[in-house]
Amino acid sequence: MAAQSWPPFDDGDSNLVDVYWLAQKIREVLGVVVLPSELPPKNGGVLAFECVEANLLCDPQNRVLRNISVADVGQRIVNLAGDLRGMLPFSGDQNLMVSLYAWHGCIHMGKLLRCVHNIPGGQALYTPQMRRDGYAHIRGDWERDEAQGNPWVRYGVSLTRPMERRRKKQDFDFEVHENWIPKDSPYWEP
């Protein structure tokens, strides 16, 4: 298993930490100092988000990344990089990294819009405080990354609404709880 390589994680969905960590590691290994700063149209970003879900995270045994062998994770990354070709306008390595950072922002925000979250043995309702705390966390991530020249976590947050509209379709208004989101959030950006 790859679990020994991943960063420490206590509770919840470890992919929320592991995908960002993976993007950082790939960036280090490839020696990419500067990420693209031109953000593509939202439709392409949502397609790239879904591509990460389908190629890297979808697992027939419902395992998180850290519970999959290193060889399998590596093959998934290769497949993801291939499938991202043409979706985003950058080099293959850049497409891979920016899609992982964007996934991180989008999924963090998306989980905060749900009615419930998973807990051991079931589910529990999101409280307003949990939403505020989660939002402060992802905002801290995007502000730290933007200060270092990485706009992609923030861009991922801006993909959340179109991603949820695409997934939820006619159930969007019923399933997505967005009235608590600050008006200056990238979530509201067209």
Backbone hydrogen bonds, N-H to C=O, Kabsch-Sander energy under -0.5 kcal/mol:
donor,donor_aa,acceptor,acceptor_aa,energy
2,A,68,I,-1.1
3,A,66,R,-0.7
5,S,2,A,-2.2
6,W,2,A,-0.7
6,W,3,A,-0.6
14,S,12,G,-0.9
16,L,13,D,-1.8
17,V,14,S,-1.5
18,D,14,S,-2.9
19,V,15,N,-2.0
21,W,17,V,-2.2
22,L,18,D,-2.6
23,A,19,V,-2.2
24,Q,20,Y,-2.3
25,K,21,W,-2.5
26,I,22,L,-2.8
27,R,23,A,-2.3
28,E,24,Q,-2.3
29,V,25,K,-2.8
30,L,26,I,-2.5
31,G,27,R,-0.9
32,V,27,R,-1.9
33,V,31,G,-0.8
39,L,37,S,-0.7
44,G,41,P,-0.5
45,G,41,P,-1.7
46,V,42,K,-2.8
47,L,43,N,-2.2
48,A,44,G,-2.2
49,F,45,G,-2.4
50,E,46,V,-2.6
51,C,47,L,-1.9
52,V,48,A,-2.2
53,E,49,F,-2.2
54,A,50,E,-2.8
55,N,51,C,-2.8
56,L,52,V,-2.2
57,L,52,V,-1.5
58,C,53,E,-2.2
62,N,59,D,-2.1
67,N,64,V,-2.0
68,I,65,L,-2.2
73,V,69,S,-2.5
74,G,70,V,-2.7
75,Q,71,A,-2.2
76,R,72,D,-2.4
77,I,73,V,-2.2
78,V,74,G,-2.1
79,N,75,Q,-2.5
80,L,76,R,-2.8
81,A,77,I,-2.7
82,G,78,V,-1.9
83,D,79,N,-2.4
84,L,80,L,-1.9
85,R,81,A,-0.6
85,R,82,G,-0.8
86,G,88,L,-0.6
87,M,84,L,-2.3
88,L,84,L,-1.1
95,N,91,S,-3.1
96,L,92,G,-2.0
97,M,93,D,-2.2
98,V,94,Q,-2.9
99,S,95,N,-2.0
100,L,96,L,-1.7
101,Y,97,M,-2.3
102,A,98,V,-2.6
103,W,99,S,-2.3
104,H,100,L,-2.0
105,G,101,Y,-1.9
106,C,102,A,-2.8
107,I,103,W,-3.1
108,H,104,H,-1.8
109,M,105,G,-1.9
110,G,106,C,-2.8
111,K,107,I,-2.4
112,L,108,H,-1.1
113,L,109,M,-0.6
113,L,110,G,-1.1
114,R,111,K,-1.1
117,H,124,A,-2.7
119,I,122,G,-2.5
122,G,119,I,-2.5
124,A,117,H,-2.3
126,Y,115,C,-2.4
131,R,127,T,-2.1
132,R,128,P,-2.5
133,D,129,Q,-2.9
134,G,130,M,-2.6
135,Y,131,R,-2.6
136,A,132,R,-2.5
137,H,133,D,-1.9
138,I,134,G,-2.3
139,R,135,Y,-2.7
140,G,136,A,-2.2
141,D,137,H,-2.0
142,W,138,I,-2.6
143,E,139,R,-2.7
144,R,140,G,-2.3
145,D,141,D,-2.5
146,E,142,W,-2.7
147,A,143,E,-1.9
148,Q,144,R,-0.7
148,Q,145,D,-0.8
149,G,146,E,-1.9
150,N,145,D,-3.0
155,Y,151,P,-2.2
156,G,152,W,-2.0
157,V,153,V,-1.8
158,S,154,R,-1.9
159,L,155,Y,-0.9
159,L,156,G,-0.8
160,T,156,G,-0.6
160,T,157,V,-1.2
163,M,159,L,-2.5
164,E,160,T,-3.0
165,R,161,R,-2.6
166,R,162,P,-2.1
167,R,163,M,-2.2
168,K,164,E,-3.4
169,K,165,R,-1.9
171,D,168,K,-2.5
172,F,169,K,-1.7
175,E,171,D,-2.8
176,V,172,F,-2.5
177,H,113,L,-2.6
177,H,175,E,-0.6
178,E,176,V,-0.8
181,I,178,E,-1.5
185,S,182,P,-1.7
188,W,185,S,-1.5
189,E,186,P,-1.5
